[in-house]
Every structure is written in structure tokens, then in C-alpha cells.
């Protein structure tokens, strides 16, 4: 995949029914890039968690309030999920308590576990979660 540049993107409103739009984008990415199964599953999981968090917690407003972009350049996948909601501080999200098995609170932990790098920025009313994953040749 060296030298190859691809981009996939979609915008949608903060409704859980729109998770399918993200899943469709990831499925298209997987089919076109022929990424291995494990990496594809990790990407699908991270994107699903990030979008679910944006939809459920950001309080974003509008039919295009949430964006998903996936870009591949020189074997590096960069995924951004942005929204116009209230934002959050990822470093202040508590680690899940695995002994108590809570019904929620795993999303950010999972994203950090399956991606190579994760960063978050909030500027001018737009919150952006950026996730990166090196794709195997």
C-alpha cells in the first residue's frame, strides 16, 4: 500500500440509527484496502466506539453534526471523528473497573487498546478525535 492514498468520509446527525453509516464506510474501506481481518476488526471496533460516544454523549446538534473521515497515506490509516457537541477530556475518563463489570465505560479504553495512537482536540466548537493505525503491507 505504499504511496497509495485513499479517503472515505461521511457526515450525519446524532442518532444511533446512523451508526450503520459508519459501519458501511468501514466495510467499504475493508473491501477496497484488503486489510487483514484482525486489523479490520480493530478499526471497526474503534470507529463504532468513537461514533457511539459522539452520538450518545456529545449532545451534538444538526443533520451533519458528526463527521467520520478515514484517510490512508503511505500505509498509515488516520481516522477522525468530529462533532459540534460539548466535548470531553479523554485523560479524565476513568479506566473501566473490570472486577465489577459495569455495563458502560469501556469505549475510550477499547479505542486506546486497538489503535496505535489516539489524540483529542477541541477548537472553535469542534471536537476532533484522531486515531491512527499502521496498516500491514
N, CA, C and O atoms as a MOPAC input file, in Angstrom:
PM7 MOZYME 1SCF
protein

 N      0.79700 1    -1.20100 1     0.00000 1
 C      0.00000 1     0.00000 1     0.00000 1
 C      0.84600 1     1.27400 1     0.00000 1
 O      0.27500 1     2.36300 1     0.06400 1
 N      2.18900 1     1.19300 1    -0.06900 1
 C      2.99900 1     2.39900 1    -0.07000 1
 C      2.63500 1     3.30800 1    -1.23100 1
 O      2.38000 1     2.84600 1    -2.34300 1
 N      2.61300 1     4.61800 1    -0.95500 1
 C      2.32500 1     5.59600 1    -1.97000 1
 C      0.84800 1     5.71300 1    -2.31700 1
 O      0.44100 1     6.66500 1    -2.98200 1
 N      0.06200 1     4.77600 1    -1.88300 1
 C     -1.35800 1     4.77200 1    -2.19000 1
 C     -2.09500 1     5.70900 1    -1.23900 1
 O     -1.87400 1     5.66600 1    -0.02800 1
 N     -2.96300 1     6.54700 1    -1.77500 1
 C     -3.70600 1     7.48800 1    -0.94900 1
 C     -5.19900 1     7.28700 1    -1.19000 1
 O     -5.66800 1     7.31700 1    -2.32800 1
 N     -5.93600 1     7.08200 1    -0.09900 1
 C     -7.37400 1     6.87300 1    -0.17500 1
 C     -8.05200 1     7.73700 1     0.87300 1
 O     -7.45500 1     8.06400 1     1.89800 1
 N     -9.32100 1     8.11400 1     0.61000 1
 C    -10.07500 1     8.83800 1     1.62100 1
 C    -11.53500 1     8.43400 1     1.55200 1
 O    -12.11500 1     8.30300 1     0.47500 1
 N    -12.11100 1     8.24000 1     2.72200 1
 C    -13.51500 1     7.89700 1     2.88400 1
 C    -14.08200 1     8.87800 1     3.90600 1
 O    -13.43800 1     9.14600 1     4.91900 1
 N    -15.27700 1     9.41900 1     3.65900 1
 C    -15.83600 1    10.33900 1     4.64400 1
 C    -17.35400 1    10.35700 1     4.57600 1
 O    -17.95800 1    10.05600 1     3.54600 1
 N    -17.95200 1    10.72000 1     5.70600 1
 C    -19.40600 1    10.84300 1     5.80900 1
 C    -19.72900 1    11.81000 1     6.93800 1
 O    -18.94300 1    11.96700 1     7.87200 1
 N    -20.89300 1    12.46000 1     6.85100 1
 C    -21.40200 1    13.33200 1     7.91100 1
 C    -22.83300 1    12.92300 1     8.17000 1
 O    -23.56400 1    12.55200 1     7.25100 1
 N    -23.22900 1    12.99100 1     9.43100 1
 C    -24.58800 1    12.59400 1     9.78000 1
 C    -24.98900 1    13.18200 1    11.11600 1
 O    -24.16900 1    13.75100 1    11.83600 1
 N    -26.25300 1    13.03600 1    11.43300 1
 C    -26.79200 1    13.55900 1    12.67700 1
 C    -26.56400 1    12.62100 1    13.84800 1
 O    -26.20300 1    11.45900 1    13.66300 1
 N    -26.77700 1    13.13100 1    15.05700 1
 C    -26.52300 1    12.36300 1    16.27900 1
 C    -27.66900 1    11.41100 1    16.63200 1
 O    -28.38700 1    11.61800 1    17.61000 1
 N    -27.82300 1    10.37500 1    15.82500 1
 C    -28.85900 1     9.38600 1    16.03000 1
 C    -28.21000 1     8.01100 1    15.93600 1
 O    -27.46000 1     7.74700 1    14.99600 1
 N    -28.48800 1     7.12700 1    16.90000 1
 C    -27.85500 1     5.80600 1    16.89000 1
 C    -28.14400 1     5.02900 1    15.60900 1
 O    -27.35400 1     4.16700 1    15.22400 1
 N    -29.25100 1     5.31400 1    14.95000 1
 C    -29.53400 1     4.65200 1    13.67100 1
 C    -28.45200 1     4.96200 1    12.63800 1
 O    -28.27300 1     4.21000 1    11.67900 1
 N    -27.73000 1     6.06900 1    12.83200 1
 C    -26.68500 1     6.45000 1    11.88900 1
 C    -25.37800 1     5.69500 1    12.09000 1
 O    -24.45100 1     5.86700 1    11.29800 1
 N    -25.27600 1     4.87000 1    13.11900 1
 C    -24.07600 1     4.04000 1    13.28000 1
 C    -23.85500 1     3.16800 1    12.04600 1
 O    -22.71600 1     2.84600 1    11.70800 1
 N    -24.93000 1     2.79000 1    11.38100 1
 C    -24.81300 1     1.96300 1    10.17900 1
 C    -24.03700 1     2.68900 1     9.08400 1
 O    -23.36400 1     2.04800 1     8.27600 1
 N    -24.12400 1     4.01600 1     9.04800 1
 C    -23.37200 1     4.77500 1     8.04400 1
 C    -21.87400 1     4.63200 1     8.28300 1
 O    -21.10500 1     4.47900 1     7.33400 1
 N    -21.45900 1     4.68100 1     9.54300 1
 C    -20.05900 1     4.46600 1     9.87700 1
 C    -19.63100 1     3.04800 1     9.56300 1
 O    -18.54400 1     2.82100 1     9.03100 1
 N    -20.49000 1     2.09100 1     9.89400 1
 C    -20.17700 1     0.68400 1     9.61600 1
 C    -20.03900 1     0.44800 1     8.11400 1
 O    -19.16100 1    -0.29600 1     7.67500 1
 N    -20.91000 1     1.08400 1     7.33000 1
 C    -20.81600 1     0.94500 1     5.87100 1
 C    -19.51000 1     1.52300 1     5.33300 1
 O    -18.90100 1     0.95500 1     4.42600 1
 N    -19.08500 1     2.64500 1     5.89000 1
 C    -17.83400 1     3.26800 1     5.45700 1
 C    -16.64500 1     2.35700 1     5.77500 1
 O    -15.74600 1     2.18700 1     4.95200 1
 N    -16.65300 1     1.77500 1     6.97600 1
 C    -15.57800 1     0.85400 1     7.36100 1
 C    -15.60800 1    -0.39200 1     6.47500 1
 O    -14.55600 1    -0.88100 1     6.06300 1
 N    -16.78100 1    -0.90000 1     6.18400 1
 C    -16.88600 1    -2.07900 1     5.31400 1
 C    -16.31900 1    -1.78800 1     3.93000 1
 O    -15.60900 1    -2.61500 1     3.35800 1
 N    -16.63500 1    -0.60800 1     3.39200 1
 C    -16.08900 1    -0.21700 1     2.08400 1
 C    -14.56700 1    -0.11700 1     2.14600 1
 O    -13.86700 1    -0.59000 1     1.25100 1
 N    -14.06500 1     0.50200 1     3.21100 1
 C    -12.62100 1     0.60700 1     3.40600 1
 C    -11.98300 1    -0.78400 1     3.43700 1
 O    -10.98300 1    -1.03100 1     2.76400 1
 N    -12.57300 1    -1.68900 1     4.22600 1
 C    -12.01700 1    -3.04000 1     4.35500 1
 C    -11.98400 1    -3.75200 1     3.01400 1
 O    -11.00100 1    -4.41400 1     2.68300 1
 N    -13.04500 1    -3.61800 1     2.24900 1
 C    -13.11400 1    -4.29800 1     0.95900 1
 C    -12.09500 1    -3.73300 1    -0.02700 1
 O    -11.43000 1    -4.49000 1    -0.73500 1
 N    -11.97400 1    -2.42700 1    -0.07500 1
 C    -11.07900 1    -1.80100 1    -1.05000 1
 C     -9.60900 1    -1.91500 1    -0.68700 1
 O     -8.76300 1    -1.98100 1    -1.57800 1
 N     -9.28300 1    -1.93900 1     0.60200 1
 C     -7.87500 1    -1.99300 1     1.00800 1
 C     -7.38600 1    -3.40800 1     1.25400 1
 O     -6.18000 1    -3.64400 1     1.32300 1
 N     -8.31200 1    -4.35500 1     1.38700 1
 C     -7.95300 1    -5.75100 1     1.67100 1
 C     -7.11200 1    -5.87000 1     2.94400 1
 O     -6.21600 1    -6.70900 1     3.03000 1
 N     -7.41600 1    -5.01100 1     3.93800 1
 C     -6.71000 1    -5.04500 1     5.20600 1
 C     -6.95500 1    -6.40500 1     5.87000 1
 O     -8.01400 1    -7.00200 1     5.68200 1
 N     -5.97600 1    -6.89600 1     6.65000 1
 C     -6.15000 1    -8.20700 1     7.26100 1
 C     -7.31100 1    -8.19900 1     8.26300 1
 O     -7.72300 1    -7.14000 1     8.73600 1
 N     -7.82300 1    -9.36600 1     8.57500 1
 C     -9.03700 1    -9.49300 1     9.39200 1
 C     -8.87000 1    -8.86200 1    10.77100 1
 O     -9.74500 1    -8.12100 1    11.21900 1
 N     -7.76500 1    -9.14400 1    11.44500 1
 C     -7.56300 1    -8.61600 1    12.80300 1
 C     -7.54500 1    -7.08100 1    12.79300 1
 O     -8.22900 1    -6.44500 1    13.59500 1
 N     -6.77500 1    -6.50000 1    11.89800 1
 C     -6.68900 1    -5.04500 1    11.81400 1
 C     -8.04800 1    -4.44900 1    11.43700 1
 O     -8.46400 1    -3.43700 1    12.00000 1
 N     -8.72600 1    -5.07200 1    10.49600 1
 C    -10.05100 1    -4.59700 1    10.09900 1
 C    -11.03500 1    -4.62900 1    11.25800 1
 O    -11.82600 1    -3.70200 1    11.43500 1
 N    -10.98500 1    -5.70000 1    12.04800 1
 C    -11.86700 1    -5.79900 1    13.21400 1
 C    -11.54700 1    -4.71600 1    14.24000 1
 O    -12.45200 1    -4.13300 1    14.83900 1
 N    -10.25600 1    -4.44800 1    14.44000 1
 C     -9.85700 1    -3.40100 1    15.39300 1
 C    -10.33600 1    -2.02500 1    14.92800 1
 O    -10.80500 1    -1.22300 1    15.73500 1
 N    -10.21700 1    -1.75900 1    13.64100 1
 C    -10.67300 1    -0.48200 1    13.08200 1
 C    -12.18200 1    -0.35600 1    13.23400 1
 O    -12.68600 1     0.68700 1    13.65000 1
 N    -12.89000 1    -1.40800 1    12.90000 1
 C    -14.35300 1    -1.40500 1    13.02000 1
 C    -14.78000 1    -1.15700 1    14.46900 1
 O    -15.71400 1    -0.39500 1    14.71800 1
 N    -14.11000 1    -1.78800 1    15.40700 1
 C    -14.42100 1    -1.61600 1    16.82400 1
 C    -14.15700 1    -0.18200 1    17.27700 1
 O    -14.99800 1     0.42400 1    17.94100 1
 N    -12.99800 1     0.35900 1    16.92100 1
 C    -12.64500 1     1.72100 1    17.34000 1
 C    -13.59600 1     2.75200 1    16.73900 1
 O    -14.03400 1     3.66700 1    17.43600 1
 N    -13.91600 1     2.61600 1    15.46600 1
 C    -14.82700 1     3.55800 1    14.81200 1
 C    -16.21300 1     3.46300 1    15.44400 1
 O    -16.83800 1     4.48700 1    15.72100 1
 N    -16.69700 1     2.25000 1    15.67200 1
 C    -18.00500 1     2.07700 1    16.29600 1
 C    -18.07200 1     2.70800 1    17.67700 1
 O    -19.05600 1     3.36600 1    18.01300 1
 N    -17.03300 1     2.51200 1    18.48100 1
 C    -16.99500 1     3.09500 1    19.82500 1
 C    -16.93300 1     4.61600 1    19.75800 1
 O    -17.64000 1     5.29700 1    20.50200 1
 N    -16.09600 1     5.15400 1    18.87700 1
 C    -15.95200 1     6.60500 1    18.76700 1
 C    -17.26100 1     7.25600 1    18.30700 1
 O    -17.67200 1     8.28400 1    18.84600 1
 N    -17.90400 1     6.65600 1    17.31900 1
 C    -19.16500 1     7.21200 1    16.83100 1
 C    -20.26900 1     7.08100 1    17.87800 1
 O    -21.05700 1     8.00500 1    18.07900 1
 N    -20.31900 1     5.94100 1    18.53400 1
 C    -21.31700 1     5.74200 1    19.58400 1
 C    -21.15200 1     6.77200 1    20.69800 1
 O    -22.13700 1     7.31800 1    21.19500 1
 N    -19.91100 1     7.03300 1    21.08800 1
 C    -19.65200 1     8.04300 1    22.11800 1
 C    -20.09000 1     9.42700 1    21.64500 1
 O    -20.71000 1    10.17200 1    22.40400 1
 N    -19.77200 1     9.77600 1    20.40200 1
 C    -20.16000 1    11.08600 1    19.87900 1
 C    -21.68200 1    11.21800 1    19.83900 1
 O    -22.23000 1    12.25900 1    20.20400 1
 N    -22.35300 1    10.17200 1    19.39800 1
 C    -23.81100 1    10.20200 1    19.29700 1
 C    -24.46400 1    10.26500 1    20.68000 1
 O    -25.39500 1    11.04100 1    20.89700 1
 N    -23.97500 1     9.45400 1    21.60300 1
 C    -24.61000 1     9.34400 1    22.91900 1
 C    -24.24100 1    10.44300 1    23.90400 1
 O    -25.05000 1    10.79400 1    24.76300 1
 N    -23.03200 1    10.99400 1    23.79800 1
 C    -22.54600 1    11.87000 1    24.85900 1
 C    -22.24800 1    13.30400 1    24.45200 1
 O    -22.21300 1    14.18200 1    25.31400 1
 N    -22.03200 1    13.57000 1    23.17500 1
 C    -21.58400 1    14.90400 1    22.76000 1
 C    -22.68400 1    15.95300 1    22.77700 1
 O    -22.40300 1    17.15000 1    22.84900 1
 N    -23.92900 1    15.51400 1    22.71100 1
 C    -25.04700 1    16.45200 1    22.60100 1
 C    -24.89300 1    17.34600 1    21.36000 1
 O    -25.22600 1    18.53100 1    21.37800 1
 N    -24.38300 1    16.74400 1    20.29800 1
 C    -24.19300 1    17.45700 1    19.03000 1
 C    -25.55400 1    17.75600 1    18.41000 1
 O    -26.53700 1    17.06100 1    18.66900 1
 N    -25.59400 1    18.81200 1    17.58100 1
 C    -26.85400 1    19.27700 1    17.01400 1
 C    -26.73200 1    19.41600 1    15.49700 1
 O    -25.76400 1    19.98900 1    14.99600 1
 N    -27.71700 1    18.89000 1    14.77100 1
 C    -27.79300 1    19.08700 1    13.32900 1
 C    -27.63700 1    17.80200 1    12.54400 1
 O    -27.09600 1    16.81700 1    13.04600 1
 N    -28.11600 1    17.81600 1    11.30100 1
 C    -28.06300 1    16.64000 1    10.44100 1
 C    -26.65200 1    16.28500 1     9.99200 1
 O    -26.41500 1    15.17500 1     9.51600 1
 N    -25.70700 1    17.22100 1    10.13900 1
 C    -24.31200 1    16.94100 1     9.77100 1
 C    -23.38800 1    17.20600 1    10.95900 1
 O    -22.23500 1    17.59900 1    10.78100 1
 N    -23.89700 1    16.98900 1    12.16500 1
 C    -23.17700 1    17.32400 1    13.40100 1
 C    -21.97100 1    16.43800 1    13.67200 1
 O    -21.05800 1    16.83900 1    14.39400 1
 N    -21.95700 1    15.24600 1    13.10700 1
 C    -20.87600 1    14.29100 1    13.37300 1
 C    -20.24300 1    13.89200 1    12.05500 1
 O    -20.93300 1    13.58000 1    11.08500 1
 N    -18.92300 1    13.90800 1    12.03500 1
 C    -18.20000 1    13.54400 1    10.82400 1
 C    -17.26000 1    12.38500 1    11.06800 1
 O    -16.69700 1    12.25200 1    12.15400 1
 N    -17.09100 1    11.55500 1    10.07000 1
 C    -16.13800 1    10.44700 1    10.09300 1
 C    -15.30900 1    10.54200 1     8.82800 1
 O    -15.85200 1    10.58100 1     7.72400 1
 N    -13.99600 1    10.58000 1     8.98700 1
 C    -13.08600 1    10.58200 1     7.84100 1
 C    -12.02100 1     9.52700 1     8.07000 1
 O    -11.44600 1     9.43400 1     9.15500 1
 N    -11.76500 1     8.74200 1     7.05300 1
 C    -10.71100 1     7.73000 1     7.08700 1
 C     -9.79000 1     8.00600 1     5.90600 1
 O    -10.22700 1     8.01200 1     4.75500 1
 N     -8.51400 1     8.23300 1     6.19900 1
 C     -7.53200 1     8.53600 1     5.16400 1
 C     -6.37100 1     7.56000 1     5.28100 1
 O     -5.86300 1     7.31100 1     6.37500 1
 N     -5.96000 1     7.01700 1     4.15900 1
 C     -4.79100 1     6.13900 1     4.12800 1
 C     -3.73800 1     6.80700 1     3.26300 1
 O     -3.98400 1     7.17100 1     2.11300 1
 N     -2.55100 1     6.95700 1     3.85400 1
 C     -1.43700 1     7.50500 1     3.10000 1
 C     -0.16800 1     6.80700 1     3.54800 1
 O      0.16200 1     6.78700 1     4.73400 1
 N      0.54100 1     6.23100 1     2.57900 1
 C      1.79100 1     5.51700 1     2.84700 1
 C      1.65300 1     4.49100 1     3.96700 1
 O      2.51000 1     4.39200 1     4.84500 1
 N      0.55600 1     3.72800 1     3.92200 1
 C      0.36700 1     2.64000 1     4.87200 1
 C     -0.11400 1     3.05600 1     6.25000 1
 O     -0.23400 1     2.21200 1     7.13800 1
 N     -0.39400 1     4.34700 1     6.45000 1
 C     -0.90000 1     4.82200 1     7.73600 1
 C     -2.36000 1     5.22700 1     7.57400 1
 O     -2.69500 1     6.07100 1     6.74300 1
 N     -3.22100 1     4.61200 1     8.37800 1
 C     -4.62900 1     4.97100 1     8.40900 1
 C     -4.83200 1     6.03400 1     9.47600 1
 O     -4.42700 1     5.85400 1    10.62400 1
 N     -5.45400 1     7.13100 1     9.10200 1
 C     -5.83400 1     8.17700 1    10.04900 1
 C     -7.35000 1     8.28100 1    10.01900 1
 O     -7.95300 1     8.50100 1     8.96800 1
 N     -7.95100 1     8.12100 1    11.17900 1
 C     -9.40400 1     8.20100 1    11.33000 1
 C     -9.70900 1     9.40500 1    12.19300 1
 O     -9.12800 1     9.56200 1    13.26800 1
 N    -10.61400 1    10.26200 1    11.73800 1
 C    -11.07000 1    11.36000 1    12.59000 1
 C    -12.57600 1    11.26600 1    12.74700 1
 O    -13.31600 1    11.00900 1    11.79700 1
 N    -12.99800 1    11.48200 1    13.97800 1
 C    -14.42000 1    11.62100 1    14.29000 1
 C    -14.56100 1    12.99900 1    14.90900 1
 O    -13.93200 1    13.30200 1    15.92300 1
 N    -15.39400 1    13.83600 1    14.29200 1
 C    -15.56900 1    15.18400 1    14.82600 1
 C    -17.04600 1    15.43700 1    15.09700 1
 O    -17.92300 1    14.82600 1    14.48500 1
 N    -17.30000 1    16.34800 1    16.02400 1
 C    -18.67700 1    16.72300 1    16.33600 1
 C    -18.71400 1    18.16100 1    16.83900 1
 O    -17.68300 1    18.73600 1    17.18800 1
 N    -19.91000 1    18.73000 1    16.87200 1
 C    -20.08500 1    20.10000 1    17.33900 1
 C    -20.69600 1    20.14300 1    18.74400 1
 O    -21.33600 1    21.12400 1    19.12300 1
 N    -20.49200 1    19.07400 1    19.50400 1
 C    -21.09100 1    18.96300 1    20.83200 1
 C    -20.24400 1    19.54300 1    21.94500 1
 O    -19.40800 1    20.42000 1    21.72600 1
 N    -20.48200 1    19.02600 1    23.16100 1
 C    -19.88000 1    19.60500 1    24.36400 1
 C    -18.43900 1    19.19200 1    24.60500 1
 O    -17.74800 1    19.85500 1    25.37900 1
 N    -17.96400 1    18.14600 1    23.99000 1
 C    -16.58100 1    17.71900 1    24.16800 1
 C    -16.36100 1    16.97900 1    25.47000 1
 O    -17.25700 1    16.87600 1    26.30700 1
 N    -15.15100 1    16.46700 1    25.62500 1
 C    -14.77700 1    15.74800 1    26.83600 1
 C    -13.26200 1    15.74300 1    26.95200 1
 O    -12.55700 1    16.11300 1    26.01300 1
 N    -12.77500 1    15.32900 1    28.08800 1
 C    -11.33000 1    15.22600 1    28.31100 1
 C    -10.98000 1    13.74200 1    28.43300 1
 O    -11.20200 1    13.14700 1    29.48700 1
 N    -10.43700 1    13.13700 1    27.37700 1
 C    -10.17000 1    11.70000 1    27.39100 1
 C     -9.30100 1    11.24400 1    28.55600 1
 O     -9.49200 1    10.14800 1    29.08400 1
 N     -8.34800 1    12.07800 1    28.95800 1
 C     -7.46700 1    11.68700 1    30.05500 1
 C     -8.19600 1    11.63800 1    31.40000 1
 O     -7.68900 1    11.05900 1    32.36100 1
 N     -9.38000 1    12.24400 1    31.46700 1
 C    -10.15800 1    12.22900 1    32.70400 1
 C    -11.22500 1    11.13800 1    32.72100 1
 O    -11.94800 1    10.98600 1    33.70500 1
 N    -11.32100 1    10.38000 1    31.62800 1
 C    -12.25600 1     9.25900 1    31.60300 1
 C    -11.62600 1     8.13600 1    32.42800 1
 O    -10.51300 1     7.70400 1    32.12800 1
 N    -12.32500 1     7.65700 1    33.46700 1
 C    -11.73400 1     6.63200 1    34.32200 1
 C    -11.56100 1     5.30100 1    33.59100 1
 O    -12.34000 1     4.95200 1    32.70300 1
 N    -10.53500 1     4.58000 1    33.98300 1
 C    -10.34400 1     3.22700 1    33.46200 1
 C    -11.52700 1     2.36800 1    33.91100 1
 O    -12.02300 1     2.54500 1    35.02400 1
 N    -11.98500 1     1.44800 1    33.07300 1
 C    -13.08500 1     0.59000 1    33.49800 1
 C    -12.65100 1    -0.30600 1    34.65900 1
 O    -11.49600 1    -0.72500 1    34.73700 1
 N    -13.57700 1    -0.58800 1    35.54000 1
 C    -13.32000 1    -1.49800 1    36.65900 1
 C    -13.74100 1    -2.89600 1    36.20400 1
 O    -14.92200 1    -3.24100 1    36.22600 1
 N    -12.75900 1    -3.68900 1    35.79300 1
 C    -13.05100 1    -4.99500 1    35.22200 1
 C    -13.57000 1    -5.99100 1    36.25700 1
 O    -14.19100 1    -6.99100 1    35.89600 1
 N    -13.32600 1    -5.73300 1    37.51600 1
 C    -13.82000 1    -6.63700 1    38.56700 1
 C    -15.32200 1    -6.49000 1    38.77500 1
 O    -15.99300 1    -7.44100 1    39.17500 1
 N    -15.84700 1    -5.29900 1    38.50400 1
 C    -17.27300 1    -5.05700 1    38.72800 1
 C    -18.10700 1    -5.21200 1    37.45600 1
 O    -19.33500 1    -5.25200 1    37.53700 1
 N    -17.48300 1    -5.30100 1    36.30000 1
 C    -18.15500 1    -5.48500 1    35.01300 1
 C    -19.29900 1    -4.49400 1    34.78900 1
 O    -20.45100 1    -4.90500 1    34.64500 1
 N    -18.99000 1    -3.18500 1    34.75700 1
 C    -20.05500 1    -2.20900 1    34.50900 1
 C    -20.62100 1    -2.36200 1    33.10200 1
 O    -19.96300 1    -2.91100 1    32.21900 1
 N    -21.82500 1    -1.88100 1    32.90100 1
 C    -22.47700 1    -2.01100 1    31.59300 1
 C    -21.97900 1    -0.97000 1    30.58900 1
 O    -22.30600 1    -1.05400 1    29.40600 1
 N    -21.19800 1     0.00300 1    31.04000 1
 C    -20.66700 1     1.03000 1    30.14400 1
 C    -19.30300 1     1.48600 1    30.66900 1
 O    -18.86400 1     1.07100 1    31.74200 1
 N    -18.64400 1     2.34600 1    29.89200 1
 C    -17.36000 1     2.88100 1    30.31800 1
 C    -16.14600 1     2.21500 1    29.69300 1
 O    -15.01800 1     2.47100 1    30.11200 1
 N    -16.35900 1     1.37000 1    28.70600 1
 C    -15.25100 1     0.66700 1    28.06700 1
 C    -14.76600 1     1.34000 1    26.78400 1
 O    -13.65500 1     1.06200 1    26.33200 1
 N    -15.57000 1     2.21400 1    26.19000 1
 C    -15.30600 1     2.73700 1    24.85700 1
 C    -13.94900 1     3.37700 1    24.66700 1
 O    -13.19700 1     2.97400 1    23.78000 1
 N    -13.62000 1     4.36300 1    25.47800 1
 C    -12.33700 1     5.06200 1    25.32400 1
 C    -11.18000 1     4.09700 1    25.57300 1
 O    -10.17400 1     4.13400 1    24.86400 1
 N    -11.32200 1     3.23400 1    26.57800 1
 C    -10.29300 1     2.23400 1    26.87000 1
 C    -10.04600 1     1.34300 1    25.64800 1
 O     -8.89900 1     1.09400 1    25.27800 1
 N    -11.12100 1     0.86900 1    25.02900 1
 C    -11.00300 1    -0.00200 1    23.86200 1
 C    -10.29900 1     0.72500 1    22.71400 1
 O     -9.41900 1     0.16300 1    22.06300 1
 N    -10.68900 1     1.96600 1    22.47400 1
 C    -10.06600 1     2.73200 1    21.38600 1
 C     -8.55400 1     2.82600 1    21.59400 1
 O     -7.78500 1     2.60200 1    20.65900 1
 N     -8.12500 1     3.15800 1    22.81500 1
 C     -6.69700 1     3.25700 1    23.10000 1
 C     -5.99600 1     1.90400 1    22.95600 1
 O     -4.83100 1     1.85200 1    22.56300 1
 N     -6.68900 1     0.82200 1    23.26600 1
 C     -6.08500 1    -0.51100 1    23.18000 1
 C     -5.85900 1    -0.97400 1    21.74700 1
 O     -4.84900 1    -1.61800 1    21.46500 1
 N     -6.78000 1    -0.66000 1    20.83200 1
 C     -6.69400 1    -1.23300 1    19.49000 1
 C     -6.04500 1    -0.32100 1    18.45000 1
 O     -5.68800 1    -0.78200 1    17.36600 1
 N     -5.88900 1     0.95800 1    18.76300 1
 C     -5.27000 1     1.87300 1    17.81100 1
 C     -3.81600 1     2.13100 1    18.21500 1
 O     -3.45400 1     1.96200 1    19.37900 1
 N     -2.98500 1     2.54100 1    17.25400 1
 C     -1.57700 1     2.82500 1    17.54300 1
 C     -1.40100 1     4.15000 1    18.26500 1
 O     -0.53800 1     4.27700 1    19.13400 1
 N     -2.20700 1     5.12800 1    17.91400 1
 C     -2.16500 1     6.40900 1    18.62500 1
 C     -3.55200 1     7.03800 1    18.59100 1
 O     -4.33000 1     6.84500 1    17.65700 1
 N     -3.82900 1     7.79900 1    19.64900 1
 C     -5.12300 1     8.46100 1    19.79400 1
 C     -4.86700 1     9.85500 1    20.34500 1
 O     -4.10300 1    10.02400 1    21.29500 1
 N     -5.50900 1    10.85500 1    19.74500 1
 C     -5.40500 1    12.21500 1    20.26900 1
 C     -6.77300 1    12.87700 1    20.17100 1
 O     -7.64200 1    12.44900 1    19.41200 1
 N     -6.93500 1    13.92700 1    20.95500 1
 C     -8.20600 1    14.63600 1    21.00400 1
 C     -7.93000 1    16.12500 1    21.03500 1
 O     -7.00200 1    16.58700 1    21.70000 1
 N     -8.75300 1    16.87500 1    20.30100 1
 C     -8.59400 1    18.31700 1    20.26400 1
 C     -9.98100 1    18.95400 1    20.19300 1
 O    -10.90000 1    18.39500 1    19.59500 1
 N    -10.12000 1    20.10200 1    20.79500 1
 C    -11.37100 1    20.85200 1    20.73100 1
 C    -11.03300 1    22.30500 1    20.44200 1
 O    -10.37800 1    22.97600 1    21.23900 1
 N    -11.49400 1    22.78200 1    19.28200 1
 C    -11.23200 1    24.16400 1    18.88400 1
 C    -12.43500 1    24.72800 1    18.15600 1
 O    -13.03900 1    24.06400 1    17.31300 1
 N    -12.77400 1    25.96900 1    18.49400 1
 C    -13.84500 1    26.69600 1    17.81400 1
 C    -15.15000 1    25.91200 1    17.74500 1
 O    -15.85400 1    25.95100 1    16.73600 1
 N    -15.47000 1    25.19700 1    18.82600 1
 C    -16.72800 1    24.46200 1    18.89900 1
 C    -16.73800 1    23.12900 1    18.17800 1
 O    -17.78900 1    22.49700 1    18.07000 1
 N    -15.59200 1    22.68600 1    17.68200 1
 C    -15.49200 1    21.38700 1    17.00900 1
 C    -14.53900 1    20.50600 1    17.80400 1
 O    -13.39200 1    20.87400 1    18.05800 1
 N    -15.03400 1    19.34100 1    18.19000 1
 C    -14.24500 1    18.34600 1    18.91700 1
 C    -13.78000 1    17.29600 1    17.92200 1
 O    -14.57600 1    16.80000 1    17.12400 1
 N    -12.50600 1    16.95700 1    17.96100 1
 C    -11.95800 1    16.01300 1    16.99300 1
 C    -11.14600 1    14.93300 1    17.69800 1
 O    -10.16900 1    15.22000 1    18.39000 1
 N    -11.56800 1    13.69400 1    17.51100 1
 C    -10.83300 1    12.53200 1    17.98400 1
 C    -10.08100 1    11.98500 1    16.77900 1
 O    -10.68900 1    11.67200 1    15.75600 1
 N     -8.76000 1    11.86800 1    16.89600 1
 C     -7.92600 1    11.35200 1    15.80900 1
 C     -7.29600 1    10.04400 1    16.25400 1
 O     -6.65300 1     9.97300 1    17.30200 1
 N     -7.48700 1     9.01300 1    15.44600 1
 C     -6.94000 1     7.68700 1    15.73600 1
 C     -6.08300 1     7.26300 1    14.55800 1
 O     -6.44400 1     7.48400 1    13.40300 1
 N     -4.94000 1     6.64900 1    14.86000 1
 C     -4.03900 1     6.20700 1    13.78900 1
 C     -3.71400 1     4.73600 1    13.96600 1
 O     -3.61400 1     4.21300 1    15.07700 1
 N     -3.55000 1     4.08500 1    12.80000 1
 C     -3.22300 1     2.66100 1    12.79400 1
 C     -2.34800 1     2.38500 1    11.58400 1
 O     -2.70900 1     2.70700 1    10.45200 1
 N     -1.18800 1     1.78200 1    11.83900 1
 C     -0.29800 1     1.36900 1    10.75700 1
 C     -0.88700 1     0.13600 1    10.11600 1
 O     -1.20400 1    -0.82900 1    10.81100 1
 N     -1.04100 1     0.14600 1     8.79600 1
 C     -1.58100 1    -0.99600 1     8.07400 1
 C     -0.43500 1    -1.86500 1     7.60500 1
 O      0.57500 1    -1.36500 1     7.11100 1
 N     -0.59100 1    -3.14500 1     7.75700 1
 C      0.45600 1    -4.08400 1     7.34200 1
 C      0.50800 1    -4.16100 1     5.82900 1
 O     -0.50600 1    -4.06700 1     5.13800 1
 N      1.70400 1    -4.33200 1     5.34900 1
 C      1.91600 1    -4.41900 1     3.89500 1
 C      1.40700 1    -5.73800 1     3.37800 1
 O      1.49200 1    -6.00700 1     2.18000 1

